[in-house]
Amino acid sequence: MAMSGGKDDGSPMMEMNTTPLIDVLLVLLIMFIITIPVQTHAVKLDLPVDDPNPPPPPDVDPIKNRLGITATNQIVWNDTEVSLNQVKQYLAQTKSMVPEPELQFQPDPIAAYLYVDRTLAVIKDSGVTKFGFVGNEQYGSFNKAARMPN
């Protein structure tokens, strides 16, 4: 009589049968899973619209071009503010010129090193051969002033 679930002496079974409870819970779980809305992994973005009349790019000088970084970490190409991608394009233009124009690089002494480093990496990747730092004397006076006690 091991299959009856009770004791061999014929007394009633005192344990609750949990099988129907589990069945009901599984049905409820399946219903909740079905009713949950499908998750979309899309990110809604409002992309900028292309300007039909973009400002003309600053000319690439065939003799020398000045690339600088201001104290506010803005990249400047021949006194015009540009982005790092535009610098890549201008450097590609200068590389194709014969003879190659000189590139003069002058970051501000208080410009963040990260911006200077990224700009130097772009210059190195472009393969420019006529390159020079301009205004190095400002760094010497800047460091002396920083080291002098008050």
Buried (B, 14 or more C-beta within 10 A) or exposed (E): EEEEEBEEEEEEEEEEEEEEEEEEEEEEEEEEEEEEEEEEEEEEEEEEEEEEEEEEEBEBBEEBBBBBBBEEBBBBBBEEEBEEEBBBBBBEBBBEEEEBBBBBBBBBBEBBEEBBEBBBEBBEEBEBEEBEEBEEEEEEEEEEEEEEEE
